[in-house]
Amino acid sequence: MAKQESMNSPDSARRLFVSDVSDQGTDVVLRGPSKRYVRDVLRMGRGDSLVLFDGSGMEYLSTIIEATTRNVTVRIQDKRPGTCESPLRVLIGIGLLKANKMDLVIQKASELGVQEIIPVAVRRAVPSLASDRAEQRRERWLKIAREASRQCGRTTVPEVRPVLPFEALLERGREADLSLLFTTAATRPLGALEQERAALPGQVMVLVGPEGGFTPEEEQAAQERGFLRVGLGPRILRAETAAITAMGLVQYTFGDLGGSHGDVLPTDP
Ligand code: SAM
């Protein structure tokens, strides 16, 4: 399991990702990095509470029953479905970016409740991933997605797909109820699109270009496959800014950020 990273708040500090919790019975034994994280980083011991999640959508309320130098044993007391998942399924296809920018987009996509992240090989993408490095980078992206999901309280972890050719990504777009091509050439904002639609989409595909943007041929191919062009205002945003803004706007307009379509939270005083 991935080495856990440092914590932000006491609440987030008590959550831990463990693969396939439900297959492990009532007592879950943590070893290696998970054991070290709980015992040495969080300094938790017998009697302390911990929330486990395995990406299935459930979370498991647990208590540590033993903590030794070899392992930490956790007893599951209860399980409940998570409450942080959006009713909207958002997928993002993003032209392959430089490593640190890609990391940022994956972290923010996880926080924004995206379910699937698909790096796309496009014409003007700066980096090209040699196949031996591709799997290594995907492992890193999966770790980032897992850690961001843990930190923000999600009970699922976005899928991070292997790099997909542009054509294959366009095919995937057919599965969505709404496929959006974010491009500097478009002036129509997402809000205008919302007003044109009679029903809320259940699944939205967001497509954002790399640092160099899409080629005219790529834009045309996307439109031919039913992608609608959407603009993000008059300024040219960096690809990572555009991706984060687009995901936030889609979640706000059709998902659970705006508060009007999902469970409405109690009004603040
Ligand atoms: N010169 C490139 C162009 O005009 O396409 C700039 C590309 S921009 C740095 C990277 C990506 O972010 C674009 O391909 C697009 O998907 C998105 N983007 C940036 N600013 C945008 C805007 N104002 N409206 C819509 N999409 C935008």
Residues whose N, C-alpha, C, O or C-beta is under 5 A from the ligand:
A	BS01	SAM	F182 T183 T184 L207 V208 G209 P210 E211 G212 G213 F214 V230 G231 L232 G233 P234 R235 I236 L237 R238 A239 A242
